[in-house]
Every structure is written in structure tokens, then in C-alpha cells.
Amino acid sequence: MSIKTSDLSLKDRLDKELGDSFMRSSIANAQDLLNKKRNDAFAELGDYEQWREMAGAVRGHVLENLDYYLNQFADKASENGAHVTFTRTAEEATDTALKILQDKGAKKAVKSKSMVTEEVGLNEVLEAAGIEVIETDLGEYILQTDDHDKPSHIVVPALHKNRDRIREVFARKKGYTGDNVPENITRFVRGLIRKEFLEADVGITGCNFAVADSGTVTLVTNEGNGRFVTTAPKTQIVFMGMERIVPSFIELDMIFSMLVRSAVGARLTSYLSFITGPRGKEDRDGPEELHIIIVDNGRSKVVASGFADVLRCIRCGTCMLACPAYRHISGHGYGTLYPGPLGLALVPILGGYDEYSDVTKICSLCSACNDVCPVKVPLYESIYEHRRIIAEEKHLVHAPEPFIMAQYGKVIASSSMYNFAAKMARFSRLLPHIGPLKEWTRERELPDISGERFRDWFKEHTDRGDNS
């Protein structure tokens, strides 16, 4: 499972990201812009809470009946001429795709943006087998060109880079000699990628949602690359997370209304693609073969756990745009493919507590993510429950923590010890300069504590009969 994106420790990751003022500025500016656009888009829609309730109910219903809808979709897609394969692990998924490409004698594949292919490590598997993989989403192409950098956001993968950094990457790697105007950079990249579509043997896409009663695969994109990937190559492979499904186009309309507004603050995305089987006799374009690989990769474990509601997620990335921690450390600070509140709720189940117990500490438990999630995923509650399990059931906390909390319990339980501690509190202003609190207070200040305790003040005024 390829959800780990860094071998650095949590402290080293945070130190690195907190020290990158360029990245922090880029993330903050993007958050402010996208949040405003999002708020305006939902204000225009009206009845936001009612929309959230309905969308959350749809996603919850699908998860409760997932086996039924998956079988219905597989049957319908097969009737339409698609080849459907269920895969339990990342290895099964990538092996299935690799065999398809090798059977076709493929040397080059073009890809539209897909988080699930990142999750299973598809690019690495294909490249190891000698197959060239070209990312055609502009953000992903930037990251691929920049020494295979990892996404910092699930919708806007290059969110941590601004136009100057992007210009420098293309100048260094692709010989770009133009300025930093986004339209000019995009025109340059278009010239590079256009020929790749025509030369590729296979197109690979993700799947935003599959429609169960029609066997349709859907793609939501803001660039024309998705259309090229699904029409130019003769063979198309679709990677689909097993929870990415809706009963019919009625529910799809509702989910798309929430997805696009939440993700980019728009009424409608630039391109909505609906793929129902391979090209027919009367179709002018489209793949001659369509392969749909349905990926489990730990999702069954999530469904069976007490965290099944996390799979309601529609991958809009809004929780990250509302998160104060994400604002300061970007997606790279989490060290996982799925960052932000979504990652903290999902990754410990997919990857296990032993490997990912530390990441839940990043959350401040402010619950801002709950307030903006368009399908009402209980992110805050899930993260809190992970912390409880890590501390009380798995006992994966660092050694000083149990000792410190045990001493705190003794102080609270003893009136004499509590009184002594309260008297010593006046010296707390010295604490930020020593021990672990020195790191904690780099970004915050402890409040000054009065030199006089309330109980001492109250006793003095009571003894002298002062009722004021």
C-alpha cells in the first residue's frame, strides 16, 4: 500500500514545512481564495445544510448496501462491453493493469489525474516494467516533471507551488524560456503533451463516481486532458475505489452539485465525462476496449470497522482548506498520500496504527472540518476516537506521556499538592523557555498568570467582610 510519502519523522517533517515560508504563503493564499469562492457558490445554491443532509444520506445508504450496488454496477458495465475486475490488494490492482498493457505490447500510457492510482503505486510498477507513463493533468505533470514530487492536495496537487516555482521547474527540466504568466506556461505544456495523447497505446483514468444502474463511469475535470485520455488511445483502463458509486443519475446530480462547489467554488466543472462501455459501431471516438479495475486495498476493513462513515468522502478536499494545521504544514507535513483531516481519519485504518499513530497528533480538534464537509463525514469524531484507541487500547503513546498524565492525576486528586501547584503557577512564564514547551510556543504565547490566586483573594475579602 503506497500511502506513505515521506521517510522523515513527524518532527522532521513539521520542522521542514514550518521553515518553508514560500510554501506557507502559497497555501494560505490558495486557502483564502478557494474558501471565498466556495462560500459564494454555496450561498447561491441556498439551503446548504439541507443539501449536506441529503448528500450525506445518499453516501451513507450506498455504504450500507455496497455489495448490492457494486454487483449491479459490475453486471451493467459488463453488459455494456467493459471488462470488470475486482482486486483486493494494491498488488492485484497494479498486476491487472500491467498485464493489460503487456498484452497490448504497450510502451507508453497517458494518465488523467487519479488518487487511487497514486495509492496503489501504479506509475512505479509500470515504469519498472519499462512502460513510460505521462501525467496529463497540469498539476500532476508539474509534480512529475519536478523529480516526481508528491501531491500536497487531493484536488489541487501542486497547491504548494506558485507560478515562479513552476516556471523554474519547466525552465530547468523542459527548456522553457518564457515568463511566469500561467497562460503562457500552460500553452507551452500543451505543446508537449498533445503529441503524447496521439502516441500512447493506453489511457488510464480514475473514476469520480460510477453509476450502478447504468454501468457508467464518470470523470470530473477542469482541463481537456481527461477527454483526450478517454478517446485517443485504443485501450482505456479505469481505476475505481470500491466505495466510489451512486445508485443512479439522480443521486449523481446531487453529489456533483456538492463536489464541484466544495472543490473549486464553481457551479459546474469544465468537463463532465460519462463513459458507458467501449466505443460502439456508430461512435466516432472512444476506446476499443474498456477495462474497469475496482480496488479494495483496505476499504473492506474500513467498512467493517467503526469508521465506515469516513468512506462517505467525495474527495473534494474542502476539509483541508478549512484546517488551520494544513495551512501551516501543507499536505507534505502529514507524510501520507491523503493529508489533512481526511488523512487523519482514514490513514490509520488503511495503514495501521503501528505505522501511523503519530499523524493524528497534527489535529488541533477544532472541528472546522466537520462544519464544511459537504457529506457530513464525522472527521473530528473519527480523529478523536483514533487518539483514544492509540492511547488506551494500543498503548502507542511516547514514554513520557503516561508518566506526565499519571503525575497530573495525582496532583488533581490531592488538595495539598493542588494548592502547591497553584501557588507555583505564577512561575509558568518561565516554562516556554525550557523542555518540550519551547517547541510548542514557537508559534503561540502562554497567557500571563496572576501572581495572586482567586482562592487567596476570596479568603482575604471574606475575612475582612468585604462584599464588593
C-alpha positions as CSV (number, residue, x, y, z in Angstrom):
1,M,0.0,0.0,0.0
2,S,1.6,3.2,-1.2
3,I,0.1,5.8,1.1
4,K,3.3,6.8,2.8
5,T,5.1,9.7,1.1
6,S,8.0,10.5,3.4
7,D,10.5,8.6,5.5
8,L,11.2,11.6,7.7
9,S,9.9,11.6,11.3
10,L,6.9,13.7,12.2
11,K,9.1,16.3,13.9
12,D,11.5,16.5,11.0
13,R,8.5,16.9,8.5
14,L,7.0,19.6,10.6
15,D,10.3,21.4,11.1
16,K,10.9,21.3,7.3
17,E,7.4,22.6,6.3
18,L,7.2,25.3,9.1
19,G,10.5,26.6,7.9
20,D,9.3,27.0,4.3
21,S,7.8,30.4,4.3
22,F,7.3,30.3,0.5
23,M,5.1,27.2,0.8
24,R,3.1,28.5,3.7
25,S,2.4,31.7,1.8
26,S,1.2,29.8,-1.3
27,I,-1.0,27.5,0.8
28,A,-2.5,30.5,2.8
29,N,-3.3,32.4,-0.4
30,A,-4.9,29.4,-2.1
31,Q,-7.0,28.6,1.0
32,D,-8.3,32.2,1.2
33,L,-9.2,32.3,-2.5
34,L,-10.8,28.9,-2.7
35,N,-12.7,29.3,0.6
36,K,-14.3,32.6,-0.6
37,K,-15.2,31.1,-3.9
38,R,-16.7,28.1,-2.1
39,N,-18.8,30.2,0.3
40,D,-20.1,32.3,-2.6
41,A,-21.0,29.2,-4.6
42,F,-23.0,27.6,-1.7
43,A,-24.7,30.9,-0.9
44,E,-26.0,31.0,-4.4
45,L,-27.2,27.4,-4.1
46,G,-29.1,28.0,-0.9
47,D,-30.3,25.6,1.9
48,Y,-26.7,24.4,2.4
49,E,-27.5,22.3,5.4
50,Q,-30.3,20.5,3.7
51,W,-28.1,19.7,0.7
52,R,-25.5,18.4,3.2
53,E,-28.1,16.2,4.9
54,M,-29.3,14.7,1.6
55,A,-25.8,14.2,0.2
56,G,-24.6,12.5,3.4
57,A,-27.7,10.3,3.4
58,V,-27.0,9.1,-0.1
59,R,-23.4,8.3,0.6
60,G,-24.4,6.5,3.9
61,H,-27.1,4.5,2.1
62,V,-24.5,3.3,-0.5
63,L,-22.1,2.2,2.1
64,E,-24.8,0.2,3.9
65,N,-25.7,-1.6,0.6
66,L,-22.3,-1.5,-1.0
67,D,-22.2,-5.2,-2.1
68,Y,-25.6,-4.7,-3.9
69,Y,-24.5,-1.6,-5.8
70,L,-21.1,-3.0,-6.7
71,N,-22.6,-6.1,-8.2
72,Q,-25.3,-4.1,-10.0
73,F,-22.6,-1.8,-11.5
74,A,-20.3,-4.7,-12.5
75,D,-23.2,-6.5,-14.2
76,K,-24.3,-3.4,-16.1
77,A,-20.8,-2.4,-17.1
78,S,-20.2,-5.9,-18.4
79,E,-23.4,-5.8,-20.4
80,N,-22.1,-2.6,-22.0
81,G,-18.9,-4.4,-23.1
82,A,-16.5,-3.4,-20.4
83,H,-14.1,-5.8,-18.7
84,V,-14.6,-5.5,-14.9
85,T,-12.1,-6.9,-12.4
86,F,-12.4,-6.8,-8.6
87,T,-9.0,-6.6,-6.9
88,R,-8.4,-7.0,-3.1
89,T,-4.9,-5.5,-2.8
90,A,-2.7,-2.8,-4.4
91,E,-0.6,-5.6,-5.9
92,E,-3.5,-7.3,-7.5
93,A,-4.7,-3.9,-9.0
94,T,-1.3,-3.0,-10.5
95,D,-0.6,-6.5,-11.7
96,T,-4.0,-6.5,-13.5
97,A,-3.2,-3.2,-15.2
98,L,0.4,-4.3,-16.1
99,K,-0.9,-7.5,-17.7
100,I,-3.4,-5.5,-19.9
101,L,-0.6,-3.2,-21.1
102,Q,1.8,-6.0,-21.7
103,D,-0.8,-8.0,-23.6
104,K,-1.2,-4.9,-25.9
105,G,2.6,-4.5,-26.2
106,A,2.2,-1.0,-24.8
107,K,5.2,1.2,-24.5
108,K,3.5,4.4,-23.4
109,A,0.4,5.3,-21.3
110,V,-1.2,8.6,-20.7
111,K,-3.0,9.3,-17.4
112,S,-5.7,11.6,-16.2
113,K,-5.4,12.6,-12.5
114,S,-6.3,9.7,-10.2
115,M,-5.6,9.4,-6.4
116,V,-6.3,5.7,-6.3
117,T,-3.5,5.0,-8.8
118,E,-1.2,7.1,-6.6
119,E,-2.4,5.0,-3.7
120,V,-1.6,1.7,-5.3
121,G,1.7,2.9,-6.8
122,L,0.7,2.3,-10.4
123,N,3.3,4.6,-12.0
124,E,6.2,3.0,-10.2
125,V,5.1,-0.5,-11.2
126,L,4.6,0.4,-14.9
127,E,7.9,2.3,-15.1
128,A,9.8,-0.6,-13.5
129,A,8.4,-2.8,-16.4
130,G,9.7,-0.3,-19.0
131,I,6.4,1.4,-19.8
132,E,6.5,5.2,-20.0
133,V,3.7,6.9,-18.0
134,I,2.8,10.5,-18.8
135,E,0.7,12.5,-16.4
136,T,-1.6,14.8,-18.4
137,D,-3.3,16.8,-15.6
138,L,-1.3,20.1,-15.4
139,G,-0.8,19.9,-11.7
140,E,0.3,16.2,-11.8
141,Y,2.5,17.0,-14.8
142,I,4.3,19.7,-12.8
143,L,4.9,17.3,-10.0
144,Q,6.1,14.5,-12.3
145,T,8.5,17.0,-14.0
146,D,9.7,18.3,-10.6
147,D,11.5,15.0,-9.7
148,H,8.3,13.1,-9.0
149,D,7.2,15.4,-6.2
150,K,4.1,14.2,-4.3
151,P,0.7,15.9,-4.3
152,S,0.0,18.3,-1.4
153,H,-3.7,18.4,-2.0
154,I,-6.1,15.8,-3.4
155,V,-7.8,18.2,-5.8
156,V,-5.0,20.8,-6.5
157,P,-1.9,18.6,-6.3
158,A,0.6,21.4,-7.0
159,L,-1.1,23.8,-4.4
160,H,2.3,24.3,-2.7
161,K,3.9,25.8,-5.7
162,N,3.4,29.3,-7.2
163,R,3.9,30.5,-10.8
164,D,7.6,31.4,-10.1
165,R,8.4,27.9,-8.8
166,I,6.5,26.3,-11.7
167,R,8.3,28.4,-14.3
168,E,11.7,27.5,-12.8
169,V,10.8,23.8,-12.9
170,F,9.9,23.9,-16.6
171,A,12.9,26.1,-17.5
172,R,15.2,23.6,-15.7
173,K,13.6,20.4,-16.9
174,K,11.9,21.2,-20.3
175,G,13.8,24.2,-21.7
176,Y,11.0,26.7,-21.2
177,T,12.2,30.2,-21.9
178,G,9.0,32.2,-21.3
179,D,7.7,34.3,-18.4
180,N,5.7,33.2,-15.4
181,V,2.3,34.0,-16.8
182,P,0.1,30.9,-16.2
183,E,-1.5,31.1,-19.7
184,N,1.9,31.1,-21.4
185,I,3.2,28.2,-19.2
186,T,0.0,26.2,-20.0
187,R,0.4,26.8,-23.7
188,F,4.0,25.5,-23.5
189,V,2.9,22.4,-21.7
190,R,0.0,21.8,-24.1
191,G,2.5,21.7,-26.9
192,L,4.5,19.0,-25.1
193,I,1.6,16.8,-24.1
194,R,-0.6,17.0,-27.2
195,K,1.6,14.6,-29.2
196,E,1.7,12.2,-26.2
197,F,-2.0,11.6,-26.5
198,L,-1.6,10.5,-30.1
199,E,1.4,8.2,-29.4
200,A,0.0,6.5,-26.3
201,D,-1.1,2.9,-26.5
202,V,-3.3,3.0,-23.4
203,G,-5.2,5.7,-21.5
204,I,-5.6,5.4,-17.7
205,T,-8.1,7.3,-15.6
206,G,-9.6,7.3,-12.2
207,C,-13.3,7.4,-11.5
208,N,-15.1,10.1,-9.6
209,F,-18.3,8.1,-9.3
210,A,-19.7,5.0,-11.0
211,V,-23.5,4.9,-11.7
212,A,-24.8,1.5,-10.5
213,D,-28.0,1.2,-12.6
214,S,-26.3,2.1,-15.9
215,G,-22.7,0.8,-15.6
216,T,-21.4,4.3,-16.3
217,V,-18.0,5.7,-15.2
218,T,-17.8,9.4,-14.7
219,L,-14.9,11.9,-14.6
220,V,-14.9,15.5,-13.3
221,T,-12.1,17.6,-14.7
222,N,-11.2,21.2,-15.3
223,E,-8.9,20.5,-18.3
224,G,-9.4,18.9,-21.6
225,N,-6.9,16.2,-20.9
226,G,-9.5,13.8,-19.5
227,R,-11.3,13.8,-22.8
228,F,-8.1,13.1,-24.7
229,V,-7.1,10.2,-22.4
230,T,-10.5,8.5,-22.8
231,T,-10.8,8.9,-26.6
232,A,-7.5,8.9,-28.3
233,P,-5.8,5.6,-27.1
234,K,-7.5,2.4,-28.3
235,T,-7.5,0.9,-24.8
236,Q,-8.7,2.6,-21.6
237,I,-8.1,1.4,-18.0
238,V,-10.3,2.9,-15.2
239,F,-9.2,2.6,-11.6
240,M,-12.1,2.8,-9.3
241,G,-12.2,2.8,-5.5
242,M,-14.9,0.4,-4.5
243,E,-16.8,3.0,-2.5
244,R,-17.0,5.4,-5.4
245,I,-20.5,4.6,-6.5
246,V,-24.0,6.1,-6.6
247,P,-27.3,4.3,-7.3
248,S,-28.4,6.4,-10.3
249,F,-28.0,9.6,-12.2
250,I,-30.5,11.3,-9.8
251,E,-28.1,10.9,-6.9
252,L,-25.1,11.7,-9.1
253,D,-26.6,15.1,-9.9
254,M,-26.8,15.9,-6.2
255,I,-23.3,14.6,-5.4
256,F,-21.8,16.5,-8.3
257,S,-23.5,19.7,-7.2
258,M,-21.8,19.4,-3.8
259,L,-18.5,18.1,-5.2
260,V,-17.8,20.9,-7.7
261,R,-18.8,23.7,-5.3
262,S,-16.8,22.3,-2.5
263,A,-13.7,21.5,-4.5
264,V,-13.3,24.6,-6.7
265,G,-16.1,27.0,-5.8
266,A,-17.9,26.7,-9.1
267,R,-21.4,25.9,-10.2
268,L,-20.1,23.3,-12.6
269,T,-16.8,22.0,-13.6
270,S,-15.4,22.5,-17.1
271,Y,-15.8,18.9,-18.2
272,L,-18.1,16.1,-17.1
273,S,-17.4,12.8,-18.9
274,F,-19.8,9.9,-18.9
275,I,-18.3,6.6,-20.2
276,T,-20.7,3.7,-20.7
277,G,-18.8,0.9,-22.3
278,P,-16.2,1.0,-25.1
279,R,-16.8,2.6,-28.5
280,G,-19.8,1.3,-30.3
281,K,-20.2,0.8,-34.1
282,E,-21.8,4.2,-34.5
283,D,-19.5,6.1,-32.2
284,R,-16.9,8.4,-33.7
285,D,-14.4,8.1,-30.9
286,G,-13.6,6.3,-27.7
287,P,-11.6,3.2,-26.7
288,E,-12.0,-0.1,-28.5
289,E,-11.5,-1.8,-25.1
290,L,-12.6,-0.6,-21.7
291,H,-11.2,-2.2,-18.5
292,I,-12.5,-1.3,-15.1
293,I,-10.4,-2.3,-12.1
294,I,-12.3,-2.0,-8.9
295,V,-9.9,-1.5,-5.9
296,D,-10.4,-2.6,-2.4
297,N,-7.0,-2.1,-0.8
298,G,-8.2,-1.9,2.8
299,R,-11.6,-0.4,2.1
300,S,-13.4,-3.6,3.2
301,K,-11.5,-3.2,6.5
302,V,-12.8,0.3,6.8
303,V,-16.4,-0.7,6.1
304,A,-16.2,-3.4,8.8
305,S,-14.7,-1.0,11.3
306,G,-16.3,1.7,13.4
307,F,-15.1,4.2,10.9
308,A,-17.1,3.3,7.9
309,D,-18.6,6.8,7.6
310,V,-15.1,8.1,6.5
311,L,-15.8,6.4,3.2
312,R,-18.6,8.8,2.6
313,C,-15.9,11.2,1.4
314,I,-16.4,12.6,-2.1
315,R,-12.7,13.7,-2.4
316,C,-13.4,17.5,-2.6
317,G,-10.5,18.5,-0.4
318,T,-12.6,21.1,1.5
319,C,-11.6,19.8,4.9
320,M,-8.0,20.6,4.1
321,L,-8.9,24.2,3.0
322,A,-10.6,24.7,6.4
323,C,-7.9,23.2,8.5
324,P,-5.5,25.5,10.4
325,A,-2.8,22.8,10.7
326,Y,-2.9,22.1,7.0
327,R,-2.4,25.9,6.4
328,H,0.9,25.8,8.1
329,I,2.4,22.4,7.0
330,S,0.7,21.7,3.7
331,G,0.0,18.1,2.6
332,H,3.7,17.2,2.8
333,G,3.8,17.7,6.5
334,Y,1.5,14.7,7.0
335,G,3.8,12.3,5.2
336,T,0.8,10.5,3.7
337,L,-0.9,10.5,0.3
338,Y,-4.2,11.6,1.9
339,P,-3.4,14.6,4.1
340,G,-5.5,16.9,6.3
341,P,-8.4,15.8,8.3
342,L,-9.4,13.2,5.7
343,G,-6.0,11.6,6.0
344,L,-6.0,11.6,9.8
345,A,-9.4,9.9,9.8
346,L,-8.6,7.4,7.0
347,V,-4.9,6.5,7.0
348,P,-4.7,4.9,10.5
349,I,-7.2,2.3,9.3
350,L,-5.8,1.7,5.9
351,G,-2.1,1.6,7.0
352,G,-2.5,0.5,10.7
353,Y,-1.9,2.2,14.0
354,D,1.7,0.9,14.4
355,E,2.8,2.9,11.3
356,Y,0.6,5.9,11.5
357,S,-0.1,6.6,15.2
358,D,1.8,9.9,15.2
359,V,-0.1,11.7,12.4
360,T,-3.3,12.1,14.5
361,K,-1.3,14.5,16.7
362,I,-1.3,17.1,14.0
363,C,-5.0,17.8,14.5
364,S,-6.0,20.6,16.9
365,L,-9.5,19.1,17.3
366,C,-11.1,22.5,16.4
367,S,-13.8,20.6,14.3
368,A,-13.7,23.1,11.4
369,C,-13.6,20.2,9.1
370,N,-16.9,18.9,10.3
371,D,-18.5,22.3,9.6
372,V,-17.5,22.3,5.9
373,C,-17.7,18.7,4.8
374,P,-20.4,18.5,2.1
375,V,-21.5,15.0,3.0
376,K,-21.1,15.4,6.8
377,V,-18.3,12.9,7.4
378,P,-17.6,12.9,11.1
379,L,-14.0,13.7,10.7
380,Y,-13.4,15.3,14.1
381,E,-15.1,12.4,16.0
382,S,-13.1,9.9,14.0
383,I,-9.7,11.6,14.7
384,Y,-10.6,11.8,18.4
385,E,-11.5,8.2,18.5
386,H,-8.2,7.2,16.8
387,R,-6.4,9.1,19.5
388,R,-8.4,7.3,22.2
389,I,-7.6,3.9,20.7
390,I,-3.9,4.8,20.3
391,A,-3.6,5.8,23.9
392,E,-5.9,3.4,25.7
393,E,-6.0,0.2,23.6
394,K,-2.8,0.2,21.6
395,H,-0.6,2.0,24.1
396,L,1.4,3.6,21.4
397,V,2.0,6.9,23.1
398,H,5.5,8.1,23.8
399,A,7.0,7.1,27.1
400,P,6.8,10.5,28.9
401,E,3.1,10.9,28.2
402,P,1.7,8.2,30.5
403,F,4.1,9.3,33.3
404,I,3.2,13.0,32.9
405,M,-0.6,12.3,32.9
406,A,-0.2,10.0,35.9
407,Q,1.5,12.8,37.9
408,Y,-1.1,15.2,36.8
409,G,-3.8,12.8,38.1
410,K,-2.1,12.7,41.4
411,V,-1.9,16.5,41.7
412,I,-5.6,16.9,40.8
413,A,-6.6,14.2,43.4
414,S,-4.7,15.8,46.3
415,S,-5.8,19.1,47.7
416,S,-2.4,19.8,49.3
417,M,-0.5,19.1,46.0
418,Y,-3.0,21.1,44.0
419,N,-2.6,24.1,46.3
420,F,1.1,23.9,46.0
421,A,0.9,23.6,42.2
422,A,-1.5,26.6,42.1
423,K,1.0,28.7,44.1
424,M,3.8,27.8,41.7
425,A,1.7,28.6,38.6
426,R,2.9,32.2,38.8
427,F,6.3,31.0,37.6
428,S,4.7,29.4,34.5
429,R,6.0,32.2,32.3
430,L,9.4,30.5,32.5
431,L,8.2,27.2,31.1
432,P,8.1,28.3,27.4
433,H,11.9,28.6,27.5
434,I,12.6,25.1,28.8
435,G,11.9,21.5,27.7
436,P,9.3,20.4,25.1
437,L,7.2,23.6,25.6
438,K,10.0,25.5,24.0
439,E,9.0,24.0,20.6
440,W,5.2,24.3,21.3
441,T,5.5,28.0,22.0
442,R,7.4,28.9,18.8
443,E,4.0,29.7,17.2
444,R,2.0,30.8,20.3
445,E,2.3,32.6,23.6
446,L,1.2,31.3,27.0
447,P,-1.1,33.8,28.9
448,D,0.3,35.6,31.9
449,I,-1.0,34.1,35.2
450,S,-1.7,36.5,38.0
451,G,0.6,36.3,41.0
452,E,-2.5,36.1,43.3
453,R,-4.7,33.0,43.3
454,F,-8.5,33.5,43.3
455,R,-9.0,31.5,46.5
456,D,-6.4,33.7,48.3
457,W,-8.2,36.8,47.1
458,F,-11.6,35.4,48.1
459,K,-10.3,34.4,51.6
460,E,-8.8,37.8,52.2
461,H,-12.0,39.7,51.2
462,T,-14.2,37.2,53.2
463,D,-12.2,37.6,56.3
464,R,-12.5,41.4,56.4
465,G,-16.2,41.3,55.5
466,D,-15.8,43.0,52.1
467,N,-18.8,42.0,50.0
468,S,-17.8,44.1,47.0
